[in-house]
Each structure stands twice: as structure tokens, then as C-alpha cells.
């Protein structure tokens, strides 16, 4: 059976440096056949971010099934596991509400919602950079100005059975409809800023981030592995972010082992390649969660253990990739379902909502059955991964 779906690359201005993103139409996500899924899979790994319009009717079950179909061998476990969302010290804890009848799907957003999918009296909070950054846009400018909250990949980054999800799906159920826009400030000395729709999700390409590196830096990225902190979202809970949302400041505020939810399990540590290969195009993407990094394992066998130096290295490599001309800031409309390649793009929450503005989204990602660049030697959780090159 041939697929009749239509895939149209997103049209960006000629001055843009964005080479990803596409819209998909003429497909029934609620009753997805094999031919259409095969076409969607090809489109996703080619374009990295896919937008399906007018999908407000899609059920949480169908959203989960679409997400899971990209990795059928994966167990049905939410990508961050239970610790990151269930522990009250986790920075993720305030932002997520689990749908009771489809626990892989989370409700996120802003404002008060009386009832949704079995959840009652929801008081949602859109993450505001004031709660995470070392400095903030002055309160009196909140209506017009904002920042990238935190550039990241969706991943637990700790746990033998919590490999980074292959894809994430986001569905816009309710979006404030006044068309308000904000200016996103980098405030890192560059003078960079970006006009964005209110509450946008910002995406950047890991492949473009890698391609922008010098040849020496490409070699470094291909041969270096990143060791992530144990229980990273609790570990970083007292730390503060750079103003561009791309990693943390080194102020000694990270929690020590005695303050983590459980003793550190060396087999649960994740040491992942800096570069992850696209399964369709073969392109390498620089995929690092800059806030969760702890150590760098270099190709010559040495280890960079100084946290400030680790962060400075990662920031230097990634910063060109979030330049304004490279950021796809999606303008959410109600019914938009966005499917993105979590192993090929980084993304960030953006925006500051007024107290009376209501935003309701569904998010789904699933811990993968394998780590980047294929299965680990032996069992999952050995604390090492195959090389990328």
C-alpha cells in the first residue's frame, strides 16, 4: 500500500540558517496504517521537526502509539522515569501532570484547568526563566521580553533502562489566542535577540550545530563522550542557568551525593557520545544536554573533571548553533501536533504568561530500547557506549 501523505518543508526567509522542519497533511493519526507511518518516519528523520495541523481530536492513546511506533522494542515507560518527576526536589516536578489512563503522556501548560482527561483542578505553571536563571528580565518588562528557559534534550540521563527517547510528541490543546509576541533576549554580551510568538517552543538542529564547528572541534566532538550527573534534575536543582539558557553557571550550588534521592549507582551513570548519527541521513548531530553534564571523556583516555571547564567547553561548541538565524520558533495554534527527533534537535521552553492566560498541552516521550549509536556492549547500564565514528 502506498502512502498519500503530503510533506512540505517549512518556508523560512532566505536569510535564515534553518534547514529543518516540515508540515505533514492528509494523514489520520488516530488510525495510522503501516504505509503512512513509514512515510512519516522517513520525513521525521529527514526534516527533524514535523507539524500536523488540526489534530485536536487525537486521543492520548493515539499520541502514545505514534510515539511508541518509532521504537517498538521500548518498554512503555515515560522517558524521564519516575524519579525526575516524582521527587519534589527535581526541577521537572512542578511542570508535569501524568494522565491517569495513559501514564506515558504528560499534561503541561499554564493556568487553572478544572478537568482534563481524568485530572481535576489542574494548576499548571509555564516554566519562567526567573525560577532557573541567575539573572532575569525585570518584572515590569515581562509582558514584552523573555528568554530561552533551558536548552535540552528530553532524557533522564541516569538509569540503566532509561535511554534517551527517539522522539517526542507535543499536542496543543489550548493556546491563548491574542497573537501576542515577545522579544527573546540572550543577554550574554552578544546583543542577540529574537522576535518570538508567546509561549513558543524553540528548536535548533544538532546537525547544523555540528556542521558549524571547525575541523578540529568536529574531531573533538566525534571522539569525546559526555558523562551526565547522577539524578541530574535533582543534582542541578539549586544551580542557576546562564542567561541564554544554554547550560549552568559554576557557583558550587550542585547537590552533593548525600542530598540525592538514592546512593549513586555506577551502573546507572550514562556516558553518551557528543555526536549522534541520524538513522536515515547519516548526518552527525551535536546532542548534549548542557545543564546536566558532569565530566568529559576524551578520545585519548583522559577525563575533564573540572565542572566549570566542562561547561565552558560545551557552551563554546553549542553557542553558535542557537544564534537567532538558526532558531525555529514554532507559532503554536490549537490542534497543532508537533513530532520532533529528540536525538537530532535541542529545544527550549520560551515565554512569560500572565496569570489569567491558559495554555494546555500534552507531551509524550518514551525511554528508548537502545542508546545512541546502537546497543551497549552486553547489558544496558554498563556506563559506556559505542564510539560514534
N, C-alpha and C positions, 0 to 999 in steps of 0.2 A: 504494500500500500504506500503510495507516495503522499507526502505531506503538502498541504496547500497553504501553510502559514506564510505570512509576509514579514520580512525583516528589513527594516530601513535604518541605516546609520543615522544617528542624531546629527543634525546640521549645525555646526559651530561656525563662527566668523573665521575668515581666512587668517586673522591674526592669532587665532587660538592655537595652543600647543596640545590640544586634547585629541587623541587618536582612538578613542574608545567610546562605547555607548551606542545602543540601538533600540528602536521601538519594535515591538512584535504585535501582530494583529492576526485575525482570522484563525483563532485557536480557542478551544474550550478547555480551560484548565481544570474544570470540575470533572470532566470525563476525558482525560488525556490518553490518546492512543500511542502506540509504540512509535509510529512514523513521526508524529508531531513531536514527541519527546526527543527523538533522535535529532530532529531539526533544531529544536530549542538547545539541546546540548552543544551542537556544533556552533550555533550562534553565540551562546554564552561564552565559550572558551575563545571564540574569535573576537567578540566585542566587549567582553568583561562585565558590562552592566546592561541588562535588558529591562525595558519598561513595557508593561502590559497595561493598557488603559481600560477603564470601566470594568474593574474586577471586584467591585464591592460585594458581589454575590458569592464569591469564593469562600467556602467554609474553612474553618481551621483544619479540618481533616484533609481537605484537598490541598491546602497550603503545605501541611506536613508531608503529604505523599509526594508532591512535586519536589520538595527539598530533599527528601529521603531517596528519591529516584536517582539522584546524582551519585549516590554511594549506597547501593542496595545491601552491601555487606555490613554496613554500620549498624550497631545496636541503636535502639530508639532512645537515645539519651541526649538531653539538651547539651549544646556544645560547651557550656561553661561548667557542667556538672552541678552538684548541689552545694558545694562549699562556698563558691564565689557568690551565689545569690542568697543562700540560706544564712550565712554568717553575717550578723548585723554590723560587723566592722568592715565588711567588704564594701568597696566603693560602688559595686554594682547593686547592692541590696536595695537601695531606695528606688531604683529605676525600673524594676521588673515585677510583673504580677503574672503568675502562671495560670493558664486556662485549665480549670479542673478536669475537663473531659478530653483535653489534648495537651498533656503536660510538656510537650516539646515546643509549644507555641506560647510566647510571652506577650502580654499587653504592656505597651509603653505609651507615653504621651504626656499630657499636661492638663490640669484642671480636674474638676469633680464630675464623675460619671455615676449615675445612680445604679445602673446594672448593665453588664455586658458579658455574654457567654458564660453565665453562671457565677460571675464575680459581682459583688454588691458593694455599694458605697465606695467606689474607687476614688482615691485622691492621688492623682498622678502628678509627677514632677518632671518637667523637662529639665535635663541637666543644665545648669548655668555655670559658666566658667568661674564665677565668683567663689564657688564652693571648692574649686580644684586648682586654680591658678595662684601664683604668688602675688600677682597684682590683678587689678580688674578695671574694666571700663567704669567710670564714675556712674553712680546710680541715676543721676539726672540725665545721662546720655543713653540709658538702657533702651529706650524706645527706638533709637536710630542706629546704634552701634553695637557690635557684638564681636565675638572671637570664635575660632575653632576651639571646641571644648577639649577633645582629646583624639588625636590621630591614632588609629589602631586597626588591628585585625580582630575578628571575633574568634577567640580561642581561650581555653582555660590556661594553657601554657604550663600546667603542672598536673601530673596524673598519668599513670601508665596506660589508661584506656580512654584518654581524652585528647586524641589527636585533633589538630585544628580543622574545623569544618571546611568542607569543599565549597559550599555555597551558603548564602543567607538569603532569605526572602523577607521583604518588608511590604506590608499592605496598609495603605492609608484609608482608614475607616471614616475619620472625621478630621477636617482641616479648617482652621479659621479662614473665612472667605473674603477678607477685606483687601487682599493683594498687597499687604504691607511688605516693604523691603527694608533691609538694613545694610549697613556697611560693615564688613568683617575686617577688623584691624589685626595686623600681625604684631605690631608694636615691639619689634625685635631690632630696631635700628635701621631696617631696610627701607622704611617708608611704604612698604607694600600694603595694599588693601584691596578688597574685592566686594563689589555690589552683589548681594545675595537675596533670594526670597526668604521671607520669615520662616524659620524652622527647617531650612534646607538640610538635606544630608549631602555632605561634600565628599566626592570621590577623587582619588588620584591613582594613576596607573603605576604599579610596581615595575612594569617592563620599561616604561618611559623613564622612571627613576633610575633604573639600572643603565639604560642606554645613554643617559646624560653624564655618566661617570667618565673620568679619564681611563685610559687603558690600564694604568697602574691600580686605580681604585676598582676597576672591574675584576682584575686578578685577585685583589684583596677580598672582594665580596664573594667571589666564586669559591675561595678556599677557606673562608672563615665561617665558624659556627657560633651561634648565639646561645648562651646558657641563660635561661629565664629564672627569675627568683621563685623560690617555693611559695605556694599560696600567694601569688603575686598581687591579687586585688585586695588582700588584707595587708600584705607587706608594704604596699605603697599608700595605705590609707591616710597616713599623716603627712606624706610628702606633698610637694607643690609643683605645679607644672610651669614650663616655660610659657611665655605669652603667645607663642604661635601654636601651642597645643601639641608640639612635636617633642615629647619627652619631658622628663622631670629635672628640676634643679637639684643639685647635690648639696644638701644642707644638713645631712645626718639625721633626717627625720624618719627614715625607714624603720619598720619594726624589727626587733631582734627575734631570734628563734624562740625565746621564751614567751613571746607575745603572739605567736602564730597559733592557728586553730589546733594543730597537732604537731608532734615531733616531725622534723624533716625526714622524708623517705627518699634516700638517694636514688632509688629505682624509679621514683615518680618525677624526678627532675627532667625537664625537657631541654635538650641541646639540639637545636634545629639549624639547618643551613640558612645563611643570609639570603640565598637566591633559591627560588622555587620555580620549577620548569612547567610551562603551560602544556597540558597533555595533547592539545590539538596543534598549536602553532609552533611549539618547541621553544618559544622565547623565554628567557630568564627574567624573573621579576624580583626586585629587591623587596623582600617581605619581612620586615622586622617590626615588632610591637615596641616602639621606643620607650614607653613608660615602664615596661616590665623587664627590660634587660638587666642582667646582673654581671655576667662575665663574657668575654670573647675568647674563643679557642682558635688560635691562628693556625695557618697551614703548616708552619714549621714546628708545631707541637707546643709552642709557648701559650701562656694564658694571660690575658689582660684582666687583672683583678681589681684595679683601682676604679671604683664606680664612677667617679667624675670623669676620668679619661674615657671609660667605656661609653658613657653618654655623649661626650663631646665627639667621639669618632662616629657614632651612629647618627648624630644630628648633622654633622658635616656631610655625610653621604646622602642623607634623606632630604635635607632642606631644599635643594634645587627642585626636587620633584613636587613640592607643594607651592611653587611660585604661582601667582594668580592666573597666569595664562594656561596653567596645566590642571586647574581645578574645575571639575564638572559639578556644579551646584544644582542639584535637581529641584525643580519647582513643583512641589507636591500638589496634586489635585486629588480630591476624594475619588476612591476607586483605583488609584494607581497601585499596581503591584510591581515592585522592583526586585529583580533577581540579580544578585551580583556574585562574581567569582571571588570568594573570600581569600583565595590563595593567589590572586592576581592584582587586587586593588587594596589600598588603605582607604578608610573612610572616617568621617568625624561628624558628630552632632554639632549643630551650629544654631545660634539664635537665643533670644530672650523674649519670653512671652509675658503678657500682662496677666494678672491674677485671674481675670474673668475670661480669658481665651482658652478654649477647649480643643485639645488635639488628641486623637485616639488612633493608635497604630497597632498592628500585630507583627511580631518578629518571630522567625523560626530559623534555627540552625542546629545541626546535629553533629556531635563528636564523631569524627571520621574513623573508618576502619583501618586506616594506614596513615603514616606520617609523610610529609613532603619528600619527594624523590623515592617513593616506594616503601615497602615494609622494612622495619628494622631487622637487622640480623637476629635470629632467634625470636624471642617473645617481645611484645611491646613493653616499654618501660625500662629498657636496659640503659637509658641515659645517653644514647649515641644514635646518630643517624648516618645514612649513606652519604657520601660526598655528592656534590651537585655536578661537578664537571666530569 
